[in-house]
Amino acid sequence: MTRGIIALGCAALGAVVVGCGGSAVSSVLQHPSAFAKPHAQATGPIAHVVVLIMENRSFNYMYLGYPNARTAYHGLTHDGKNLLMQKIPLEAIGDLGHTHPAFEAAYDNGKMDGFDLEGWDPRLPPYAPYAFAPHSEIAPDWDIARQYTLADENFMSVSANSYAAHQYLIAGQSDYAIGLPKDPYIWGCDSKPGTYVPVLNAQGHMVPGPFPCFDYETLADILDQAGLGWRYYTQTMTYDWNAYDAISQIRYGPDWGTDIVTPSSQFNIDVANGILAPVTWIVPADVNSDHSGNKSHSGPSYVASVVNSLGESKFWSSSALIIVWDDWGGWYDPVAPPQLDRMGLGFRVPMLVVSPWSRHNYVSHQQHEFGSVLHFVESTFGLPSLGQVDVRADDLSDCFDFTQTPPPFVPIAAPISPPELRAMAAADHAPPDN
């Protein structure tokens, strides 16, 4: 399923209360007492970790020219051209190639000169990958960086597109899944019979793999074992980006009816009502996700809405919000990712660490990856390691200063209001891409 790209490469919900569209009624499921008296306790001032997963933009695309960050105004092509970055807005029509083969072409054994070989929608300009976002559209993201921590050495843990990337953000692995399941709309245990997901074999080749319903351990399993509550906010129960739909013990266990919450916009409502789990993931609706080709520039306003909801809540003093983009989306980046295993690292993507305890107006130059998010949660709550990429990854320690006196929260200005964002999401019936 693509948006004109040049290609390279309501289930039963148990006891959950649902509406006519199949969405869990969050106000019924999320009573504050559900998170009372956990067996595990936070070891410092952070007692709530929120992970917001945006879509498909490279660090260079989003933060070109940001002070003290490593970016490049020119990029090489496979035939030696040195191109000046062009301005392409978030809402531009058309997607770019960002499969594993596209990664291999762009990476070119570390030369980073093959982004023009990825392929892109012909409605986009020539050499479309060599681009950056208009500052007027991403001003909220820059304002967040100025107030908190921006990581300019944060890499995807996997050299793939969204399916594997989202698995790494809940489990630190994907069982070598490297592409999209061969089902146009569902990416997990609810896929049609006969669906398979491509995997990367030991020789580095993409080959057909298993049905996309796995039983490996995830961070949610460890949280359950520790008696710590968690929530995963997604647009629908079987939305493409609902990573837990691909985890059998979650999909067919009690968590499915209590901890998977729809729609994504319910997060802001719940926080305002005094409801927040110790660990939360948020996957926005496609229209608010920054995904290339979704014809929308609302992503930065959506990010600001999440920051403001948390910052204006009673949870602010004990919270850390980590904002990541799940893959590079085909957009140019100049930094060659270290190759640490068969699967990655993938290209650089932005990471924002937002907390009263963040280092303020700070650019982190330490190497981070998606495993760093998992390691941070494990360290914060004293949890055992998943034993995957979280082991090699840092725990984001350099992004925090727990000796400081936190400054007062300052809301992030954004052009699109939260009610408008919710209306846009409710009207967005197009399934997300990859």
C-alpha atoms as one frame of an Amber mdcrd trajectory, in Angstrom:
protein
   0.000   0.000   0.000   1.559   3.273  -1.106   0.594   6.826  -1.946   1.766
   6.703  -5.550   5.301   5.802  -4.509   7.723   4.135  -6.867   7.944   0.854
  -4.945  11.184  -0.834  -4.063  10.965  -3.578  -2.515 -13.087  -5.280  14.401
 -11.538  -8.219  16.013 -13.248  -9.489  19.197 -12.218  -7.399  22.183 -13.249
  -9.627  25.066 -14.758  -7.707  27.954 -13.843  -4.276  26.664 -16.658  -1.783
  26.152 -16.716  -0.673  22.536 -18.488   1.922  20.476 -20.061   1.331  17.073
 -16.676   1.931  15.438 -14.928  -0.716  17.524 -13.001   1.716  19.745 -12.393
   1.079  23.398 -14.205   3.536  25.659 -11.256   4.902  27.583 -13.273   6.597
  30.322 -14.615   3.169  31.304 -11.294   1.368  31.136  -8.939   3.849  32.733
  -9.896   4.466  36.321  -7.002   5.973  38.327  -7.110   3.107  40.814  -5.837
   0.816  38.058  -2.395   2.321  38.587  -2.376   2.384  42.395   0.264   0.688
  44.559   2.464  -0.924  41.887   4.847  -3.669  42.983   7.774  -1.834  41.348
   8.512   1.784  42.141  10.345   4.528  40.310  13.811   5.112  41.738  13.885
   8.884  41.143  11.567  11.810  40.457  10.290  10.295  37.185   7.232   8.121
  37.806   5.556   8.464  34.378   7.205   7.841  31.006   5.335   8.701  27.814
   6.647   7.707  24.376   5.123   9.582  21.429   5.896   7.903  18.097   5.766
  10.197  15.077   6.370   9.141  11.480   8.907   9.141   8.707  11.211  12.163
   8.899  14.994  12.278   9.113  16.866  14.457  11.555  18.276  16.599   8.756
  14.807  17.170   7.275  13.324  18.372  10.572  16.250  20.187  12.169  18.437
  21.491   9.346  20.422  24.437  10.722  19.446  23.947  14.365  22.154  25.561
  16.552  24.837  23.156  17.788  23.243  20.204  15.962  25.002  18.223  13.244
  23.227  18.906   9.944  24.156  19.443   6.298  22.898  21.905   3.694  24.268
  19.801   0.817  24.088  16.092   0.037  25.782  13.756  -2.412  24.032  11.701
  -5.075  25.204   8.325  -6.404  26.750   9.989  -9.472  28.679  12.645  -7.571
  26.324  15.630  -7.614  26.460  17.834  -4.521  22.897  19.076  -4.113  21.680
  22.014  -2.051  18.791  20.992   0.202  15.433  22.176  -1.156  12.392  23.209
   0.835   9.542  20.675   0.658   6.614  21.179   3.038   5.257  18.544   5.380
   1.998  18.402   3.429   3.620  17.778   0.020   1.778  15.157  -2.002   3.685
  11.918  -2.385   5.818   9.475  -0.432   9.445   8.371  -0.784  11.072   4.947
  -0.793  12.047   3.882   2.718  12.173   0.092   2.647  15.266  -1.871   3.657
  16.459  -1.957   0.017  16.025   1.843  -0.057  18.169   2.054   3.075  20.887
  -0.067   1.458  20.862   2.131  -1.656  21.013   5.388   0.327  23.587   4.124
   2.851  25.896   2.750   0.132  28.349   1.128   2.537  28.617   4.285   4.599
  29.092   6.739   1.734  25.578   8.152   2.237  25.345   9.083  -1.429  22.470
   7.009  -2.770  19.332   8.765  -1.535  18.527   9.598  -5.157  18.189   5.840
  -5.791  15.443   5.270  -3.193  12.559   6.160  -5.511   9.800   8.689  -4.838
   6.372   9.743  -6.006   6.743  11.602  -9.330   4.491  14.387  -8.019   7.358
  15.380  -5.733  10.194  17.545  -7.120  13.316  16.067  -8.718  15.789  14.820
  -6.121  13.007  14.980  -3.540  14.936  13.220  -0.718  17.385  16.145  -0.515
  15.011  18.413   1.339  14.072  20.124   4.583  10.862  21.339   6.195   9.799
  25.010   6.120  10.565  26.466   9.525   7.117  28.050   9.694   5.597  24.555
   9.788   7.927  22.976  12.333   8.235  25.937  14.708   6.584  23.989  17.582
   9.167  21.192  17.250  11.997  23.738  17.368  10.441  25.513  20.349  10.279
  22.196  22.206  13.947  21.577  21.407  14.892  25.032  22.713  13.139  24.408
  26.009  14.214  20.803  26.514  16.665  18.264  25.053  17.179  17.465  21.371
  19.260  14.391  20.492  21.203  14.754  17.251  22.835  11.289  17.415  19.670
   9.231  17.748  19.443   6.352  15.283  16.746   3.901  14.385  17.662   0.523
  15.850  16.640  -1.148  12.580  17.263  -0.294   8.920  13.659  -0.679   7.869
  10.339   1.103   7.702   7.554   1.399  10.244   6.592  -2.199  10.991   9.938
  -3.278  12.399  10.629   0.171  13.863   7.495   0.033  16.009   8.381  -3.466
  17.194  11.775  -2.226  18.345  10.063   0.512  20.364   8.106  -2.067  22.398
  10.439  -5.092  22.349  13.913  -4.118  21.179  13.607  -6.611  18.327  11.302
  -7.784  15.530  12.444 -11.415  15.193  14.275 -10.187  12.068  11.092  -8.866
  10.438  12.330  -6.145   8.095   9.401  -5.236   5.831   5.647  -4.807   5.865
   3.249  -7.724   6.295   1.603  -8.661   3.031  -1.791  -7.454   4.168  -2.725
  -3.967   3.002  -4.425  -2.852   6.207  -3.549  -4.985   9.235  -0.050  -5.712
  10.519  -0.533  -8.247  13.276  -2.391 -11.255  14.625  -5.583  -9.986  12.955
  -4.042 -10.287   9.489  -5.700 -12.475   6.887  -4.625 -16.133   6.753  -1.650
 -16.535   4.465  -0.174 -13.146   5.342   3.570 -13.169   5.939   6.159 -10.594
   6.924   9.539 -10.398   5.150  12.582 -11.127   7.305  16.290 -10.407   6.876
  18.224 -13.659   6.789  21.797 -14.212   7.969  23.084 -13.461   4.469  21.414
 -10.048   4.472  18.634 -10.968   2.045  14.937 -10.223   2.468  12.966 -13.462
   2.292   9.369 -14.420   3.143   8.951 -14.962   6.863   6.245 -15.987   9.316
   2.691 -14.903   9.909   3.002 -11.530  11.738   1.895 -12.753  15.177   4.839
 -13.159  17.547   5.256 -14.318  21.149   8.574 -12.705  22.099   8.816 -10.719
  25.312   7.954  -7.028  25.221   8.308  -4.185  27.668   4.584  -4.537  28.406
   5.177  -8.109  29.603   7.904  -6.933  31.971   5.671  -4.131  33.235   2.859
  -6.623  33.842   5.205  -8.886  35.788   6.308  -5.929  37.917   2.745  -4.851
  38.632   3.205  -1.574  36.757   0.380  -0.212  34.624   0.828   0.722  30.987
  -1.271   2.056  28.140  -0.878   2.055  24.359  -2.959   4.761  22.632  -3.688
   4.015  18.991  -6.249   5.185  16.456  -8.072   1.843  16.165  -7.497  -1.561
  17.714  -6.046  -3.007  14.504  -4.426   0.161  13.179  -1.321  -0.466  11.088
   0.918   1.132  13.720  -0.536  -0.785  16.687   2.615  -2.768  17.429   0.913
  -4.856  20.114  -1.525  -6.332  17.606   1.483  -8.387  16.463   2.184  -9.788
  19.956   0.047 -12.852  20.619   0.097 -12.758  24.423  -1.144  -9.161  24.327
  -3.623  -9.598  21.469  -5.214 -12.671  23.029  -4.642 -11.814  26.687  -6.353
  -9.526  29.200  -4.208  -6.516  28.291  -5.975  -6.215  24.930  -9.226  -5.185
  26.568  -7.713  -2.838  29.143  -4.378  -1.407  28.032  -4.874  -0.763  24.314
  -6.839   2.492  24.189  -8.519   4.185  21.226  -8.538   6.714  19.688  -5.110
   8.292  20.114  -6.614  11.658  21.031  -7.991  10.087  24.214  -4.544  10.535
  25.797  -4.934  14.292  26.189  -8.425  13.850  27.613  -7.293  11.213  30.082
  -4.359  13.284  31.339  -6.650  16.270  31.847  -8.914  13.979  33.882  -6.044
  12.846  36.107  -5.405   9.489  34.433  -1.870   8.502  33.394  -0.175   5.106
  33.486   3.434   4.705  34.620   4.378   3.867  30.997   2.494   5.035  27.919
   2.951   4.812  24.177   1.032   7.115  21.793   0.602   6.496  18.064  -1.245
   9.416  16.431  -3.723   9.274  13.587  -2.092   9.326  10.169  -3.180  12.909
   9.500  -1.374  14.134  12.650   1.677  11.891  12.357   4.091  13.826  10.050
   3.918  10.913   7.571   5.012  11.948   4.089   2.150  12.091   1.629  -0.641
  12.532   4.182  -1.299  16.059   2.807  -1.125  17.532   6.302   1.154  19.844
   8.269  -0.592  19.246  11.600   2.068  16.978  13.095   4.004  19.695  14.965
   0.761  21.042  16.434  -0.132  17.541  17.573   3.258  17.155  19.266   2.716
  20.494  20.989  -0.732  19.361  22.171   0.766  16.317  23.889   3.524  18.398
  25.495   1.003  20.973  26.702  -1.433  18.368  28.022   1.292  16.802  30.111
   2.880  20.111  31.116  -0.407  21.567  32.338  -1.373  18.431  34.286  -0.719
  17.316  37.842   1.725  14.741  36.434   4.240  17.217  35.010   6.677  17.183
  37.928   7.025  13.391  37.731   6.954  12.882  33.956   9.288  12.366  31.034
   7.961  12.540  27.479  10.174  11.020  24.792   9.238  11.980  21.234  10.742
   9.933  18.395  10.143   9.602  14.669   9.965   5.946  13.725  11.968   6.010
  10.484  13.657   8.399   8.079  10.881   8.234   5.488  13.364   8.450   2.604
  14.574  11.947   3.528  18.288  12.694   3.318  20.553  12.591   6.351  24.338
  13.056   6.256  25.383  10.879   9.211  26.314   7.280   8.462  24.736   5.017
  11.099  27.067   2.537  12.823  26.294  -1.025  11.760  25.969  -2.967  15.004
  24.132  -6.086  13.875  22.270  -7.635  10.970  19.344  -5.263  11.408  20.949
  -1.890  12.039  21.496   0.735  13.068  19.238   2.643  10.709  19.351   6.331
   9.829  19.208   9.264  12.233  15.783  10.423  13.337  14.889  13.180  15.807
  14.428  12.521  19.495  13.107  15.098  21.967  13.306  14.480  25.713  10.704
  16.650  27.431  10.544  16.858  31.218  10.997  19.402  33.990  14.111  17.317
  34.691  15.453  17.475  31.122  18.562  19.457  30.391  17.111  22.649  29.027
  18.107  24.061  25.631  20.529  21.157  25.322  21.659  19.158  22.296  22.703
  15.624  23.207  25.573  14.383  21.063  25.680  10.964  22.706  24.695   8.001
  20.562  21.120   6.920  21.236  18.783   4.469  19.523  15.303   3.048  20.082
  16.817   0.664  22.615  17.715   3.738  24.679  14.007   4.406  25.243  13.529
   0.881  26.572  16.685   1.101  28.699  15.460   4.390  30.172  12.166   2.821
  31.232  13.984  -0.187  32.698  16.377   2.055  34.653  13.623   4.392  35.823
  11.521   1.611  37.350  14.263  -0.868  38.258  13.040  -3.430  35.741  14.982
  -6.362  34.287  16.404  -5.957  30.798  14.661  -7.324  27.736  18.066  -8.611
  26.688  17.785  -7.108  23.212  19.104  -3.811  21.835  18.350  -2.220  25.205
  21.504  -3.956  26.485  23.865  -2.126  24.141  21.948   1.163  24.206  22.470
   3.957  26.729  19.676   4.975  29.112  19.410   8.666  28.131  21.202   9.757
  31.332  22.914  12.689  29.635  19.501  14.143  28.723  18.553  14.758  32.377
  19.778  16.820  35.318  18.120  15.670  38.522  20.079  18.192  40.622  18.438
  21.229  39.039  15.489  23.282  40.218  13.026  22.764  37.363  11.755  25.939
  35.709   8.001  26.559  35.414   6.255  24.987  32.466   5.841  27.259  29.430
   3.180  26.117  26.920   4.244  25.478  23.341   2.483  27.714  20.825   0.942
  25.897  17.868  -1.207  27.021  14.929  -3.748  24.174  15.137  -5.799  23.778
  18.311  -6.398  20.436  20.081 -10.126  20.388  19.149  -9.181  20.919  15.500
  -6.605  18.119  15.744  -9.191  15.755  17.218 -11.644  16.625  14.450  -9.000
  16.003  11.798  -8.185  12.609  13.320 -11.853  11.630  13.560 -12.353  12.448
   9.884  -9.190  10.632   8.755 -10.376   7.299   7.427  -7.427   6.642   5.110
  -5.287   3.794   6.446  -1.721   4.768   7.218   1.104   3.829   4.898   4.460
   2.590   6.138
